[in-house]
Amino acid sequence: MPASLPLLLLFLQADDPHRGVFREALGVECAHCHDVFATQARARRMVRMRDALSGQWLSGRGGLTCWTCHRGKAKPDRLPRAAWTRVFDAWPGPPLDEATLARPAREVFRNLQVLDPEAPASSVKMSMSVYSASLGVSCGHCHVAGRWESDERPAKAAARDMLRMFDEIPAFFDPKARPVFQCFTCHYGTTKPERRPPAPTPVR
């Protein structure tokens, strides 16, 4: 393939029946990337990220597509603040007063394997609230009530894997132009992210 062709073409074949996938997933025309170099460069990074994460972390979970995050929009939605603050305010875990929330997480919570043990305990409470709202689940999805440190629930191991994957995302982007990612970016309030648009409703 001639070196002068855009690198993005390395990911697509000219006769690929899915060559319109970007337009469908992002809701934009070709010129959104191809007339603006900065946007085109970011699109290349996105494609590399999608393929790397799908191959390394998500090969047994269906992988990522452009639609997974974009849902027909150039800029993915973000988790509404009200969604996670509701969970935060209804915290079902052990009572945490202001003094406890200011202590290092390792002094308050047991069995922390991915979250920063030196961060304030308040950051763990906030993170758990964001995870719950992003996936549309209660704390019991990953935890055993009263034994929060237990690894009994398989979903907790999966969540840890996804957090480790999440930590790799920034490496794909320029620190000065890094997009914002959240668990909600892929999950949109469900445990299993979508890979393609819903089938249209048949006209009768």
MDAnalysis code that builds the backbone (N, CA, C; Angstrom):
import MDAnalysis as mda
import numpy as np

u = mda.Universe.empty(612, n_residues=204, atom_resindex=np.repeat(np.arange(204), 3), trajectory=True)
u.add_TopologyAttr("name", ["N", "CA", "C"] * 204)
u.add_TopologyAttr("resid", np.arange(1, 205))
u.add_TopologyAttr("resname", ["MET", "PRO", "ALA", "SER", "LEU", "PRO", "LEU", "LEU", "LEU", "LEU", "PHE", "LEU", "GLN", "ALA", "ASP", "ASP", "PRO", "HIS", "ARG", "GLY", "VAL", "PHE", "ARG", "GLU", "ALA", "LEU", "GLY", "VAL", "GLU", "CYS", "ALA", "HIS", "CYS", "HIS", "ASP", "VAL", "PHE", "ALA", "THR", "GLN", "ALA", "ARG", "ALA", "ARG", "ARG", "MET", "VAL", "ARG", "MET", "ARG", "ASP", "ALA", "LEU", "SER", "GLY", "GLN", "TRP", "LEU", "SER", "GLY", "ARG", "GLY", "GLY", "LEU", "THR", "CYS", "TRP", "THR", "CYS", "HIS", "ARG", "GLY", "LYS", "ALA", "LYS", "PRO", "ASP", "ARG", "LEU", "PRO", "ARG", "ALA", "ALA", "TRP", "THR", "ARG", "VAL", "PHE", "ASP", "ALA", "TRP", "PRO", "GLY", "PRO", "PRO", "LEU", "ASP", "GLU", "ALA", "THR", "LEU", "ALA", "ARG", "PRO", "ALA", "ARG", "GLU", "VAL", "PHE", "ARG", "ASN", "LEU", "GLN", "VAL", "LEU", "ASP", "PRO", "GLU", "ALA", "PRO", "ALA", "SER", "SER", "VAL", "LYS", "MET", "SER", "MET", "SER", "VAL", "TYR", "SER", "ALA", "SER", "LEU", "GLY", "VAL", "SER", "CYS", "GLY", "HIS", "CYS", "HIS", "VAL", "ALA", "GLY", "ARG", "TRP", "GLU", "SER", "ASP", "GLU", "ARG", "PRO", "ALA", "LYS", "ALA", "ALA", "ALA", "ARG", "ASP", "MET", "LEU", "ARG", "MET", "PHE", "ASP", "GLU", "ILE", "PRO", "ALA", "PHE", "PHE", "ASP", "PRO", "LYS", "ALA", "ARG", "PRO", "VAL", "PHE", "GLN", "CYS", "PHE", "THR", "CYS", "HIS", "TYR", "GLY", "THR", "THR", "LYS", "PRO", "GLU", "ARG", "ARG", "PRO", "PRO", "ALA", "PRO", "THR", "PRO", "VAL", "ARG"])
u.atoms.positions = np.array([
    [0.858, -1.192, 0.000],
    [0.000, 0.000, 0.000],
    [0.890, 1.236, 0.000],
    [0.662, 2.217, -0.861],
    [1.516, 3.394, -0.926],
    [1.578, 4.113, 0.408],
    [2.797, 4.561, 0.788],
    [2.985, 5.208, 2.079],
    [2.244, 6.523, 2.180],
    [1.887, 7.124, 1.023],
    [1.228, 8.424, 1.059],
    [-0.228, 8.345, 1.498],
    [-0.806, 7.156, 1.456],
    [-2.202, 7.026, 1.876],
    [-2.303, 7.185, 3.384],
    [-3.401, 7.757, 3.866],
    [-3.560, 7.932, 5.307],
    [-3.422, 6.608, 6.040],
    [-2.801, 6.674, 7.213],
    [-2.592, 5.467, 7.993],
    [-3.899, 4.769, 8.334],
    [-4.962, 5.545, 8.432],
    [-6.243, 4.946, 8.783],
    [-6.649, 3.870, 7.798],
    [-6.193, 4.002, 6.532],
    [-6.555, 3.005, 5.531],
    [-5.927, 1.654, 5.825],
    [-4.906, 1.637, 6.670],
    [-4.310, 0.363, 7.032],
    [-5.292, -0.497, 7.826],
    [-6.286, 0.155, 8.417],
    [-7.250, -0.570, 9.227],
    [-8.497, -0.938, 8.434],
    [-8.590, -0.456, 7.211],
    [-9.786, -0.683, 6.406],
    [-9.397, -1.135, 5.008],
    [-10.131, -2.018, 4.442],
    [-9.929, -2.399, 3.059],
    [-10.883, -1.589, 2.190],
    [-10.455, -1.258, 0.994],
    [-11.277, -0.414, 0.122],
    [-12.633, -1.045, -0.163],
    [-12.670, -2.383, -0.183],
    [-13.933, -3.053, -0.472],
    [-14.606, -3.573, 0.802],
    [-14.161, -3.086, 1.962],
    [-14.728, -3.515, 3.236],
    [-16.210, -3.142, 3.283],
    [-17.104, -4.111, 3.494],
    [-18.532, -3.782, 3.543],
    [-18.894, -2.925, 4.750],
    [-17.972, -2.813, 5.718],
    [-18.245, -2.019, 6.915],
    [-17.512, -0.682, 6.891],
    [-17.131, -0.213, 5.718],
    [-16.338, 1.020, 5.676],
    [-17.117, 2.227, 6.176],
    [-18.453, 2.122, 6.275],
    [-19.240, 3.226, 6.821],
    [-19.393, 3.159, 8.329],
    [-18.643, 2.251, 8.985],
    [-18.822, 2.051, 10.419],
    [-18.519, 3.308, 11.213],
    [-17.541, 4.090, 10.765],
    [-17.200, 5.302, 11.511],
    [-18.327, 6.323, 11.434],
    [-18.904, 6.459, 10.254],
    [-20.005, 7.419, 10.110],
    [-21.197, 7.007, 10.966],
    [-21.482, 5.724, 10.993],
    [-22.624, 5.254, 11.776],
    [-22.361, 5.388, 13.271],
    [-21.167, 4.983, 13.699],
    [-20.867, 4.968, 15.125],
    [-20.711, 6.360, 15.709],
    [-20.130, 7.288, 14.929],
    [-19.873, 8.634, 15.432],
    [-20.880, 9.662, 14.955],
    [-21.711, 9.298, 13.985],
    [-22.701, 10.234, 13.477],
    [-22.096, 11.408, 12.744],
    [-20.974, 11.180, 12.033],
    [-20.294, 12.264, 11.314],
    [-20.008, 11.826, 9.887],
    [-19.714, 12.804, 9.032],
    [-19.302, 12.514, 7.665],
    [-17.787, 12.352, 7.611],
    [-17.283, 11.867, 6.490],
    [-15.854, 11.597, 6.347],
    [-15.004, 12.841, 6.610],
    [-15.517, 14.002, 6.209],
    [-14.751, 15.240, 6.349],
    [-14.496, 15.602, 7.807],
    [-15.220, 14.997, 8.732],
    [-14.985, 15.276, 10.147],
    [-13.538, 14.984, 10.515],
    [-12.975, 13.928, 9.925],
    [-11.574, 13.589, 10.175],
    [-10.655, 14.029, 9.040],
    [-11.107, 13.849, 7.811],
    [-10.184, 13.967, 6.690],
    [-9.891, 15.390, 6.251],
    [-10.652, 16.366, 6.714],
    [-10.331, 17.754, 6.401],
    [-9.620, 18.449, 7.552],
    [-9.480, 17.767, 8.674],
    [-8.837, 18.373, 9.843],
    [-7.792, 17.394, 10.362],
    [-6.511, 17.751, 10.229],
    [-5.460, 16.799, 10.558],
    [-5.492, 16.386, 12.026],
    [-5.730, 17.354, 12.926],
    [-5.733, 17.022, 14.349],
    [-6.802, 15.985, 14.671],
    [-7.960, 16.122, 14.051],
    [-9.034, 15.158, 14.280],
    [-8.675, 13.811, 13.681],
    [-8.021, 13.828, 12.526],
    [-7.608, 12.579, 11.889],
    [-6.579, 11.851, 12.749],
    [-5.648, 12.605, 13.328],
    [-4.635, 11.993, 14.184],
    [-5.277, 11.348, 15.407],
    [-6.263, 12.027, 15.972],
    [-6.945, 11.447, 17.127],
    [-7.714, 10.198, 16.724],
    [-8.326, 10.211, 15.550],
    [-9.058, 9.031, 15.083],
    [-8.123, 7.835, 14.951],
    [-6.905, 8.073, 14.464],
    [-5.935, 6.982, 14.347],
    [-5.601, 6.405, 15.719],
    [-5.419, 7.300, 16.677],
    [-5.118, 6.831, 18.025],
    [-6.286, 6.028, 18.599],
    [-7.499, 6.479, 18.305],
    [-8.685, 5.764, 18.775],
    [-8.752, 4.355, 18.189],
    [-8.440, 4.245, 16.905],
    [-8.475, 2.933, 16.254],
    [-7.420, 2.016, 16.864],
    [-6.218, 2.557, 17.096],
    [-5.168, 1.747, 17.729],
    [-5.603, 1.295, 19.122],
    [-6.182, 2.220, 19.870],
    [-6.644, 1.882, 21.218],
    [-7.717, 0.801, 21.166],
    [-8.694, 0.980, 20.289],
    [-9.779, 0.001, 20.165],
    [-9.229, -1.393, 19.900],
    [-8.300, -1.491, 18.952],
    [-7.775, -2.801, 18.574],
    [-6.883, -3.396, 19.661],
    [-6.085, -2.544, 20.316],
    [-5.195, -3.044, 21.363],
    [-5.983, -3.540, 22.574],
    [-6.949, -2.771, 23.012],
    [-7.744, -3.186, 24.169],
    [-8.580, -4.418, 23.853],
    [-9.123, -4.468, 22.642],
    [-9.922, -5.633, 22.246],
    [-9.072, -6.891, 22.226],
    [-7.828, -6.762, 21.750],
    [-6.967, -7.931, 21.644],
    [-6.388, -8.382, 22.968],
    [-5.985, -7.424, 23.805],
    [-5.293, -7.778, 25.042],
    [-6.232, -8.060, 26.205],
    [-7.274, -7.253, 26.339],
    [-8.115, -7.326, 27.526],
    [-9.517, -7.883, 27.276],
    [-10.007, -7.743, 26.072],
    [-11.423, -8.014, 25.831],
    [-11.672, -9.122, 24.820],
    [-10.651, -9.900, 24.517],
    [-10.813, -10.925, 23.480],
    [-11.874, -11.951, 23.863],
    [-12.039, -12.208, 25.142],
    [-13.055, -13.159, 25.581],
    [-14.354, -12.512, 25.996],
    [-14.431, -11.186, 25.804],
    [-15.622, -10.453, 26.226],
    [-16.287, -9.731, 25.062],
    [-15.929, -10.073, 23.856],
    [-16.585, -9.477, 22.694],
    [-15.858, -8.316, 22.062],
    [-14.914, -7.695, 22.792],
    [-14.149, -6.594, 22.213],
    [-14.912, -5.284, 22.174],
    [-14.214, -4.260, 21.676],
    [-14.783, -2.921, 21.535],
    [-15.067, -2.622, 20.078],
    [-16.005, -1.748, 19.845],
    [-16.213, -1.162, 18.525],
    [-16.304, 0.348, 18.719],
    [-16.272, 1.095, 17.643],
    [-16.443, 2.549, 17.752],
    [-17.795, 2.873, 18.386],
    [-18.797, 2.073, 18.046],
    [-20.142, 2.311, 18.567],
    [-20.182, 2.174, 20.089],
    [-19.374, 1.287, 20.646],
    [-19.406, 1.030, 22.081],
    [-19.366, 2.318, 22.887],
    [-18.481, 3.224, 22.503],
    [-18.338, 4.483, 23.244],
    [-19.120, 5.638, 22.632],
    [-19.172, 5.683, 21.308],
    [-19.694, 6.893, 20.659],
    [-21.210, 6.928, 20.508],
    [-21.842, 5.800, 20.265],
    [-23.303, 5.730, 20.163],
    [-23.879, 6.771, 19.207],
    [-23.222, 6.931, 18.066],
    [-23.741, 7.842, 17.059],
    [-23.386, 9.296, 17.267],
    [-22.444, 9.589, 18.175],
    [-22.036, 10.967, 18.451],
    [-20.524, 11.085, 18.384],
    [-20.038, 12.221, 17.889],
    [-18.595, 12.421, 17.795],
    [-17.946, 12.428, 19.173],
    [-18.641, 12.949, 20.163],
    [-18.117, 13.017, 21.529],
    [-18.978, 12.153, 22.438],
    [-18.386, 11.113, 23.053],
    [-19.181, 10.235, 23.913],
    [-19.808, 10.988, 25.084],
    [-20.929, 10.474, 25.551],
    [-21.588, 11.061, 26.714],
    [-20.768, 10.815, 27.976],
    [-20.998, 11.655, 28.982],
    [-20.378, 11.468, 30.284],
    [-21.450, 11.139, 31.314],
    [-21.029, 10.473, 32.359],
    [-21.955, 10.100, 33.426],
    [-22.487, 11.357, 34.112],
    [-23.811, 11.526, 34.158],
    [-24.363, 12.689, 34.858],
    [-23.974, 12.664, 36.337],
    [-23.580, 13.807, 36.857],
    [-23.152, 13.879, 38.254],
    [-24.232, 13.351, 39.200],
    [-25.473, 13.677, 38.896],
    [-26.566, 13.256, 39.775],
    [-26.657, 11.742, 39.885],
    [-26.209, 11.022, 38.857],
    [-26.315, 9.563, 38.860],
    [-25.427, 8.949, 39.933],
    [-24.183, 9.424, 40.038],
    [-23.298, 8.822, 41.037],
    [-23.470, 9.435, 42.417],
    [-23.900, 10.689, 42.502],
    [-24.096, 11.280, 43.827],
    [-25.258, 10.613, 44.560],
    [-26.246, 10.123, 43.826],
    [-27.346, 9.383, 44.472],
    [-26.805, 8.133, 45.161],
    [-25.900, 7.424, 44.478],
    [-25.298, 6.226, 45.069],
    [-24.414, 6.615, 46.248],
    [-23.643, 7.675, 46.071],
    [-22.736, 8.159, 47.113],
    [-23.507, 8.484, 48.392],
    [-24.628, 9.165, 48.237],
    [-25.416, 9.579, 49.402],
    [-26.121, 8.405, 50.074],
    [-26.367, 7.334, 49.313],
    [-27.047, 6.160, 49.870],
    [-26.052, 5.044, 50.194],
    [-24.812, 5.398, 50.409],
    [-23.713, 4.452, 50.655],
    [-24.128, 3.333, 51.611],
    [-24.099, 2.057, 51.165],
    [-24.533, 0.952, 52.012],
    [-23.398, 0.316, 52.812],
    [-22.179, 0.778, 52.573],
    [-21.029, 0.199, 53.249],
    [-20.923, 0.643, 54.697],
    [-19.783, 0.350, 55.325],
    [-19.596, 0.736, 56.726],
    [-19.662, 2.251, 56.886],
    [-20.193, 2.726, 58.015],
    [-20.284, 4.172, 58.242],
    [-18.905, 4.827, 58.179],
    [-18.838, 5.963, 57.520],
    [-17.571, 6.669, 57.354],
    [-17.769, 8.134, 57.732],
    [-17.190, 8.545, 58.854],
    [-17.297, 9.947, 59.236],
    [-16.202, 10.750, 58.534],
    [-16.221, 12.051, 58.720],
    [-15.284, 12.921, 58.008],
    [-13.835, 12.578, 58.327],
    [-13.553, 12.272, 59.573],
    [-12.178, 11.941, 59.954],
    [-11.720, 10.651, 59.274],
    [-12.617, 9.675, 59.206],
    [-12.275, 8.399, 58.559],
    [-12.060, 8.583, 57.068],
    [-12.891, 9.393, 56.436],
    [-12.765, 9.625, 54.996],
    [-11.445, 10.288, 54.633],
    [-10.853, 11.000, 55.571],
    [-9.591, 11.690, 55.299],
    [-8.380, 10.782, 55.483],
    [-8.565, 9.633, 56.091],
    [-7.438, 8.716, 56.318],
    [-7.071, 7.991, 55.025],
    [-5.834, 7.456, 54.926],
    [-5.461, 6.669, 53.742],
    [-6.393, 5.469, 53.576],
    [-6.702, 5.145, 52.351],
    [-7.647, 4.058, 52.073],
    [-7.210, 2.740, 52.698],
    [-5.899, 2.487, 52.743],
    [-5.404, 1.212, 53.280],
    [-5.735, 1.035, 54.763],
    [-5.975, 2.149, 55.468],
    [-6.304, 2.071, 56.889],
    [-7.795, 1.835, 57.120],
    [-8.577, 2.006, 56.087],
    [-10.036, 1.921, 56.227],
    [-10.617, 0.699, 55.520],
    [-10.071, 0.386, 54.342],
    [-10.595, -0.718, 53.533],
    [-9.557, -1.833, 53.428],
    [-10.032, -3.061, 53.377],
    [-9.143, -4.212, 53.240],
    [-9.202, -4.781, 51.827],
    [-8.119, -5.426, 51.447],
    [-8.039, -6.138, 50.167],
    [-8.113, -5.201, 48.963],
    [-7.498, -4.027, 49.067],
    [-7.389, -3.135, 47.907],
    [-6.272, -3.656, 47.011],
    [-6.596, -3.965, 45.769],
    [-5.596, -4.521, 44.854],
    [-5.310, -3.636, 43.652],
    [-6.218, -2.752, 43.304],
    [-6.038, -1.891, 42.136],
    [-6.097, -0.411, 42.523],
    [-7.043, -0.041, 43.350],
    [-7.168, 1.349, 43.775],
    [-5.980, 1.743, 44.644],
    [-5.624, 3.016, 44.598],
    [-4.461, 3.536, 45.313],
    [-4.669, 3.445, 46.827],
    [-3.859, 2.647, 47.530],
    [-4.056, 2.500, 48.976],
    [-3.686, 3.746, 49.769],
    [-2.904, 4.643, 49.155],
    [-2.495, 5.862, 49.851],
    [-3.466, 7.016, 49.621],
    [-4.393, 6.867, 48.703],
    [-5.383, 7.919, 48.453],
    [-6.340, 8.003, 49.638],
    [-6.998, 9.144, 49.819],
    [-7.959, 9.250, 50.921],
    [-9.079, 8.217, 50.779],
    [-9.575, 7.752, 51.898],
    [-10.676, 6.786, 51.869],
    [-11.884, 7.344, 51.128],
    [-12.038, 8.664, 51.142],
    [-13.164, 9.285, 50.429],
    [-13.120, 8.986, 48.939],
    [-11.905, 8.813, 48.378],
    [-11.792, 8.537, 46.942],
    [-12.330, 7.154, 46.605],
    [-12.203, 6.205, 47.525],
    [-12.747, 4.862, 47.296],
    [-14.270, 4.919, 47.284],
    [-14.829, 5.656, 48.230],
    [-16.292, 5.798, 48.268],
    [-16.801, 6.437, 46.981],
    [-16.113, 7.460, 46.505],
    [-16.531, 8.117, 45.266],
    [-16.380, 7.180, 44.079],
    [-15.244, 6.474, 44.003],
    [-15.013, 5.557, 42.879],
    [-16.078, 4.475, 42.825],
    [-16.395, 3.879, 43.968],
    [-17.405, 2.829, 44.000],
    [-18.766, 3.358, 43.561],
    [-19.063, 4.589, 43.928],
    [-20.339, 5.191, 43.522],
    [-20.389, 5.389, 42.015],
    [-19.265, 5.815, 41.430],
    [-19.187, 6.001, 39.977],
    [-19.319, 4.661, 39.257],
    [-18.640, 3.628, 39.766],
    [-18.732, 2.307, 39.130],
    [-20.170, 1.804, 39.149],
    [-20.812, 1.914, 40.296],
    [-22.186, 1.432, 40.442],
    [-23.126, 2.125, 39.467],
    [-23.018, 3.456, 39.389],
    [-23.893, 4.210, 38.485],
    [-23.565, 3.935, 37.026],
    [-22.293, 3.763, 36.713],
    [-21.879, 3.547, 35.325],
    [-22.387, 2.229, 34.770],
    [-22.458, 1.210, 35.625],
    [-22.909, -0.108, 35.185],
    [-24.374, -0.377, 35.510],
    [-25.003, 0.535, 36.253],
    [-26.402, 0.335, 36.617],
    [-26.613, -0.830, 37.558],
    [-25.679, -1.015, 38.500],
    [-25.765, -2.142, 39.433],
    [-25.666, -1.639, 40.868],
    [-26.058, -2.492, 41.803],
    [-25.879, -2.191, 43.219],
    [-24.507, -2.696, 43.651],
    [-24.118, -2.356, 44.866],
    [-22.817, -2.796, 45.375],
    [-22.719, -4.319, 45.423],
    [-23.875, -4.987, 45.608],
    [-23.884, -6.438, 45.683],
    [-23.497, -7.133, 44.390],
    [-23.389, -6.397, 43.310],
    [-22.940, -7.002, 42.054],
    [-21.513, -7.525, 42.189],
    [-20.669, -6.794, 42.904],
    [-19.271, -7.198, 43.092],
    [-18.962, -7.633, 44.524],
    [-19.724, -7.120, 45.491],
    [-19.384, -7.307, 46.903],
    [-20.400, -8.160, 47.645],
    [-19.920, -8.759, 48.741],
    [-20.782, -9.476, 49.673],
    [-21.052, -8.528, 50.835],
    [-22.302, -8.173, 51.048],
    [-22.656, -7.226, 52.105],
    [-22.136, -7.698, 53.459],
    [-21.474, -6.792, 54.159],
    [-20.915, -7.124, 55.467],
    [-19.537, -7.745, 55.386],
    [-19.163, -8.237, 54.218],
    [-17.813, -8.790, 53.987],
    [-17.272, -8.171, 52.699],
    [-17.139, -6.861, 52.720],
    [-16.810, -6.105, 51.518],
    [-15.475, -6.510, 50.913],
    [-14.571, -7.012, 51.752],
    [-13.246, -7.398, 51.253],
    [-13.253, -8.747, 50.545],
    [-14.343, -9.502, 50.634],
    [-14.419, -10.838, 50.048],
    [-14.260, -10.805, 48.524],
    [-13.580, -11.821, 48.002],
    [-13.425, -11.979, 46.552],
    [-14.386, -13.035, 46.004],
    [-15.431, -13.309, 46.751],
    [-16.363, -14.380, 46.390],
    [-17.086, -14.122, 45.075],
    [-17.436, -12.886, 44.791],
    [-18.183, -12.567, 43.577],
    [-17.240, -12.506, 42.369],
    [-17.518, -13.289, 41.317],
    [-16.675, -13.243, 40.109],
    [-16.616, -11.854, 39.484],
    [-17.674, -11.083, 39.658],
    [-17.701, -9.751, 39.057],
    [-16.606, -8.853, 39.608],
    [-16.160, -9.103, 40.837],
    [-15.095, -8.264, 41.399],
    [-13.787, -8.487, 40.640],
    [-13.484, -9.730, 40.307],
    [-12.269, -10.012, 39.532],
    [-12.349, -9.363, 38.159],
    [-13.524, -9.426, 37.536],
    [-13.701, -8.786, 36.227],
    [-13.527, -7.278, 36.345],
    [-14.066, -6.691, 37.412],
    [-13.941, -5.244, 37.610],
    [-12.483, -4.844, 37.768],
    [-11.715, -5.628, 38.495],
    [-10.290, -5.323, 38.660],
    [-9.562, -5.379, 37.325],
    [-9.891, -6.369, 36.515],
    [-9.284, -6.444, 35.178],
    [-9.612, -5.195, 34.367],
    [-10.859, -4.760, 34.432],
    [-11.264, -3.587, 33.658],
    [-10.589, -2.318, 34.172],
    [-10.352, -2.222, 35.471],
    [-9.640, -1.061, 36.010],
    [-8.183, -1.061, 35.558],
    [-7.584, -2.233, 35.488],
    [-6.203, -2.312, 34.975],
    [-6.164, -1.915, 33.502],
    [-7.152, -2.357, 32.746],
    [-7.246, -1.947, 31.345],
    [-7.422, -0.437, 31.248],
    [-8.284, 0.098, 32.084],
    [-8.566, 1.534, 32.082],
    [-7.285, 2.339, 32.293],
    [-6.399, 1.840, 33.138],
    [-5.149, 2.547, 33.422],
    [-4.228, 2.621, 32.212],
    [-4.448, 1.763, 31.220],
    [-3.601, 1.770, 30.026],
    [-4.091, 2.746, 28.955],
    [-5.317, 3.188, 29.056],
    [-5.900, 4.040, 28.015],
    [-5.128, 5.338, 27.796],
    [-4.699, 6.054, 28.846],
    [-4.014, 7.332, 28.610],
    [-2.776, 7.223, 27.733],
    [-2.119, 6.066, 27.717],
    [-0.891, 5.912, 26.934],
    [-1.125, 6.052, 25.434],
    [-2.355, 5.939, 24.989],
    [-2.648, 6.034, 23.561],
    [-2.809, 7.476, 23.088],
    [-2.784, 8.433, 23.996],
    [-3.099, 9.809, 23.623],
    [-2.048, 10.799, 24.095],
    [-1.966, 11.907, 23.388],
    [-1.121, 13.022, 23.781],
    [-1.647, 13.577, 25.108],
    [-0.788, 13.703, 26.121],
    [-1.255, 14.217, 27.417],
    [-1.946, 15.571, 27.332],
    [-1.587, 16.372, 26.313],
    [-2.175, 17.703, 26.183],
    [-3.546, 17.675, 25.505],
    [-3.886, 16.549, 24.905],
    [-5.174, 16.465, 24.196],
    [-5.854, 15.136, 24.498],
    [-5.794, 14.750, 25.745],
    [-6.323, 13.450, 26.144],
    [-7.826, 13.544, 26.400],
    [-8.613, 12.717, 25.737],
    [-10.059, 12.744, 25.986],
    [-10.387, 12.205, 27.372],
    [-11.565, 12.524, 27.841],
    [-12.010, 12.057, 29.155],
    [-12.671, 10.691, 29.006],
    [-12.215, 9.738, 29.810],
    [-12.810, 8.406, 29.803],
    [-13.351, 8.089, 31.186],
    [-14.463, 7.403, 31.215],
    [-15.059, 6.898, 32.453],
    [-15.548, 5.477, 32.184],
    [-15.883, 4.740, 33.226],
    [-16.516, 3.436, 33.010],
    [-17.789, 3.614, 32.187],
    [-18.472, 4.723, 32.430],
    [-19.715, 5.015, 31.721],
    [-19.492, 5.172, 30.221],
    [-18.281, 5.562, 29.813],
    [-18.000, 5.787, 28.396],
    [-18.339, 4.557, 27.563],
    [-18.071, 3.380, 28.105],
    [-18.409, 2.137, 27.397],
    [-19.727, 1.527, 27.879],
    [-19.972, 1.614, 29.175],
    [-21.091, 0.859, 29.745],
    [-22.450, 1.531, 29.607],
    [-22.492, 2.832, 29.678],
    [-23.773, 3.547, 29.525],
    [-24.870, 2.982, 30.430],
    [-24.506, 2.636, 31.660],
    [-25.513, 2.184, 32.614],
    [-25.894, 0.723, 32.519],
    [-25.114, -0.082, 31.793],
    [-25.402, -1.517, 31.683],
    [-24.135, -2.320, 31.980],
    [-24.303, -3.568, 32.391],
    [-23.134, -4.385, 32.717],
    [-22.363, -4.810, 31.475],
    [-23.053, -4.955, 30.364],
    [-22.392, -5.384, 29.127],
    [-22.514, -4.288, 28.076],
    [-21.392, -3.682, 27.683],
    [-21.444, -2.610, 26.679],
    [-21.974, -3.108, 25.338],
    [-22.614, -2.216, 24.604],
    [-23.095, -2.546, 23.260],
    [-21.927, -2.563, 22.280],
    [-22.028, -3.413, 21.264],
    [-21.002, -3.469, 20.230],
    [-21.499, -2.917, 18.898],
    [-22.808, -2.835, 18.750],
    [-23.376, -2.334, 17.492],
    [-24.726, -1.677, 17.784],
    [-25.192, -0.844, 16.874],
    [-26.487, -0.182, 17.090],
    [-27.618, -1.201, 17.193],
    [-28.637, -0.884, 17.973],
    [-29.802, -1.783, 18.034],
    [-30.432, -1.929, 16.653],
    [-30.976, -3.091, 16.385],
    [-31.649, -3.317, 15.103],
    [-32.866, -2.408, 15.004],
    [-33.098, -1.829, 13.830],
    [-34.265, -0.950, 13.678],
    [-35.564, -1.716, 13.871],
    [-36.549, -1.025, 14.397],
    [-37.863, -1.636, 14.591],
    [-38.541, -1.832, 13.237],
    [-38.983, -3.045, 12.931],
    [-39.632, -3.280, 11.628],
    [-40.872, -2.413, 11.452],
    [-41.054, -1.910, 10.256],
    [-42.238, -1.114, 9.936],
    [-43.352, -2.062, 9.527],
    [-44.500, -1.936, 10.166],
    [-45.618, -2.843, 9.856],
    [-46.805, -2.059, 9.338],
])
